[in-house]
Amino acid sequence: MRHLLLSRLLLRRSSNPTASHHLPLLRALSSAPSPASSDADLRKYAGYALLLLGCGAATYYSFPFPADALHKKAVPFKYAPLPEDLHAVSNWSATHEVHARVLLQPDSLQALEDALATAHKERRKLRPLGSGLSPNGIGLSRAGMVSLALMDKVLDVDVKKKTVTVQAGIRVAELVDALREHGLTLQNFASIREQQVGGFIQVGAHGTGARLPPVDEQVISMKLVTPAKGTIELSKEKDPELFYLARCGLGGLGVVAEVTLQCVERHQLVEHTFVSNADEVKKNHKKWLSENKHIKYLWIPYTDTVVVVQCNPPSKWRSPKLTSKYGRDEALQHVRNLYRESLKKYRTETESNDPEIDKLSFTELREKLLALDPLDKDHVMKVNKAEAEYWKKSEGYRMGWSDEILGFDCGGQQWVSENCFPTGSLAKPSMKDLDYVEKLLQLIEKEDIPAPAPIEQRWTAHSKSPMSPASSSEEDVFSWVGVIMYLPTSDARQRKEITEEFFNYRSLAQSLWDDYSAYEHWAKIEVPKDKDELAELQDRLRKRFPVDAYNKARMELDPNKVLSNAKLEKLFPVLEPVK
């Protein structure tokens, strides 16, 4: 609807106001003396008038729309005319968006089965959408989507077995709330709680903890609704090969309608946050990785600061001081000062005296700072150093329930790339995880990349799901490393420039991947536009994942590719008939 309104606005502007501005000119031309008003002169002056109109229109369309139009430029006729029932769907960071004529929301298993059977019969696309949070828009399809937002019920809780069965459209936050009264919770969490459970398990989401696997390992059974074979019940006992394949199936094998998850007792954690450096991390890494239930590092480019976040049950700590040395205002003071100084440089002193600055959180301040000059390396370095100071004054402990402690404010809209690679075992760590980040930081400085903080590093145990980036038959520990660039502006040109710089940054990181057997998170992998790069990516994926087995299952369960989209087809092309 947004683009429909914009297109109508464009048509009104082009047909009325602009033309009326030039009526006096046309009248003047038509009332000129007879000798000067020959047919040739009239054509010449009419051409001038049309040229003026064209220049005016070109100038109008050269400027981006205001903030509510996000990153879209006004392109004549691109969005017009649009049907009234068109659905505009974008991911959280507005980096991927589609306009679909079909967006179904079944409210029951029967309705979902009927929708897929009809789509199969009519050979129509119906891609499972989830909550659409994935940074790469893996659930989006212009041809048609199905959302399980209305299928969000908790169906059964078995307190004795510590299991829960839910409809796949329930969001993680809602599920955790429902489990609370039963004294249960999920084993681990990703940073955000807004995922639908179906999408949460399908793309290989993960938390952190070297003994804790990605979330697909929490699945013990599921109902998979397929276009060709209807509803299939899968578990370790019922068709185990397809079960493990479908646990991280990217929505390409069927729509997960119901899922049973293994839970754990609801528990509290003590979070210890402190600032370290690369040398200290190297000395203690093996011990920290082994001794802490949850751990992550936040590396800050262009500084020697590493923020270490450890989370453990309260019983492990001996009466930790649950307060920080500094208060919130003291921790934020350096960042606020930098923001005020930067406002004087980039904007006005009046803005720098705005009392509202004191009400902003750290992530809000960082976003506003970066928005002033997001691609200037020296400016980004100052912001990163201010962030390092913030963390130094935020050291300390806090205690809370696991679902509260393990969340993380990722900041605003952003481009993100995250890869996963094996790093030995807890008994024999290879230390490749630290080596990778060290080389990445060196490349950032060598190439003058305006890389903001943090580079987030987490760990998980292996997964038995063959399509998981952490799949392994060995007791491997996997490291997950994410790089980001924030999109702190709605200006179309600036977003485009940040996007280009991010892909340059990502390409820099990619130059390291082969040496570490690193592969991208399915929700964050971007499909190359270049044909040679795409072919290289397809070959690379075949070396790591059972692509033929995955495609064979796709063709059996969805021969008309109802559940597919352009991204899946490019990542997993069926090169020849799958037998």
C-alpha positions, 0 to 999 in steps of 0.5 A, a space after each residue: 500500500 505504501 508504494 501504491 500511495 507513492 505512485 498515485 502521488 507521483 502521477 498527481 504531481 506530474 499531471 497537475 502542479 508542474 504543468 500549471 507552472 508553465 501555463 504563463 509561458 505557453 500563453 505568452 508564446 501563443 500571444 506573440 506577434 504573427 511574424 514571430 509565431 510561425 509554425 517552426 517557432 511555435 515548435 521550437 518554443 514548445 520544445 523548450 517548454 517540454 525541455 523545462 518540464 523534463 528537467 523539472 521531473 528529472 530533478 524531482 526524481 533525483 532526490 530520495 523520498 523522506 524517511 518513511 520511504 526507507 531506502 527506495 528512490 522515486 523511480 517513475 512508473 516502477 511501482 505504478 500501477 499496483 493492485 490494491 491487494 499487493 502485499 509489501 513485505 520486508 525483512 527487519 533491516 529493510 535490506 530485502 523487500 518483495 511485493 507479493 499478490 499472495 500472502 496466505 495466513 491459515 489458522 489451522 493444520 487443515 487450512 495449511 494442508 488445503 493451501 499447499 495442495 491447491 498450490 501444488 495442483 495449480 503449480 503456484 509458489 507458496 514460500 514459508 515466510 516465518 517472521 521475515 527476520 532473516 537478514 538475507 530475506 530467505 523466506 521472501 518470494 514475489 510469487 507468493 508466501 504463507 505465514 503461520 502467524 495465526 498458528 501460534 498455539 502451545 499444544 502440549 507441555 510434558 513437565 516430566 519429559 521436559 518437552 513442549 509441542 507447539 504450532 510453528 507460528 508461535 514466536 520464541 518470546 511467546 513460547 518462553 512466556 508460556 513455559 514459565 508457568 511450567 518451570 521450563 525454558 529453552 536450552 539456548 537462545 539467539 540474540 532476538 526473540 521475535 522469530 517464529 519457532 518454525 523459522 528459528 529451527 529451519 535456518 540453523 539459528 544458534 546461541 553461544 556455549 561450546 557444549 550447547 548445539 544450535 537450536 535445531 538439535 532441540 527438535 525431537 519430532 515435527 509435522 511437515 506439510 508437503 505439497 506432494 505428500 501431505 503431512 508427514 510426521 518425522 522423528 528419530 524413530 519415524 524416517 530418521 534420515 528425512 527427519 535430520 535433513 528437515 530439521 534444518 531444511 530452509 523451508 524447502 522440504 515442507 512447511 513445519 506446522 508443529 514441532 516438539 522441542 526438548 526443554 530444560 528447567 527454568 534457571 537463572 544465570 549470572 552474567 559477568 562482563 569485563 574488558 580484556 585484550 588479545 594477549 589475555 584472551 589467548 592465554 585464557 581462551 582454552 580455560 574460558 571456553 571449557 569452564 563457562 556455560 555461555 561465552 562470547 567475545 566482542 572484538 572492537 576494530 582499531 582498538 585492542 579491546 575485547 569485551 568478554 561476556 560469560 554466563 553461568 549458573 549462580 552456584 558457580 559464583 561466590 557471592 558476586 558483586 551484582 553491581 557495576 563500579 560505574 553507574 549508567 550515566 558515567 558509563 555513557 558520558 564519554 559516548 555522549 561527549 563524543 556525540 556532542 562534539 561530533 554534532 558541532 562538527 557535522 551539524 549545529 551547536 544547537 543540536 549538541 545542546 539537546 537534553 534528549 541526548 541524555 535519554 538515549 541508550 548506548 546503541 541509540 547513541 552509537 547509531 546516531 554517531 555513525 549516521 553523521 559520517 558512517 563511511 569515514 574511517 577516522 570517524 568510525 575509529 573514534 566511535 569504536 574507541 568511545 565504545 571501548 570506553 563504554 564497556 570499560 565502565 560497564 564491567 560487572 555482574 548481573 543476574 536474571 533468568 536465562 531468557 533475559 540474560 542471553 538476549 543482546 541488543 544488536 543495534 538498529 538496521 544493519 547488513 550482517 555476514 556470519 560464518 561458522 567453522 570448526 575449531 577443534 574440541 574442548 580437550 584439544 582446541 585448534 585455536 583457529 577461532 582466535 587466529 581467524 579474528 586476528 587475521 580479519 582485524 589485520 585486513 580491516 586495518 590494512 584495507 582501511 575498512 570503516 568497520 564498526 564494532 562489534 565483531 561478535 564471536 560465539 561458539 556452539 557444539 556440533 549438530 547432527 542435522 546435515 544441512 547445519 553449518 555446524 554439522 559434524 559426526 565428531 565432537 567438534 566445537 564450532 566458532 561463529 563470527 559475525 561482521 556488520 555495518 549499520 544502516 543508521 540513515 533513511 537517505 537512499 544514496 547513503 544506504 547505497 554507499 554503505 551497502 557497497 562498502 559492506 560487500 567490500 568488507 564481506 569480500 575481505 572476510 571471505 578471502 579467509 574462509 577457505 583456509 578455515 573451512 568457514 561457511 555462512 549462516 543460512 539466514 545471512 548468506 547473500 547470493 552473488 549477482 555475478 555468474 562466475 561467483 555464483 557458480 563458485 559458491 554452488 560448487 563450494 556448498 556441494 563440498 560441504 553439504 549433501 546438496 544432492 540428497 537435499 535436492 532429491 528430497 525436494 523433488 520428492 516432496 515438492 516436485 513443482 517447487 511450490 516452496 522454493 524461491 529464487 534464492 534457493 534455486 540459485 543456491 541449490 540448482 538441480 543440475 540434472 534429474 535427481 534419481 
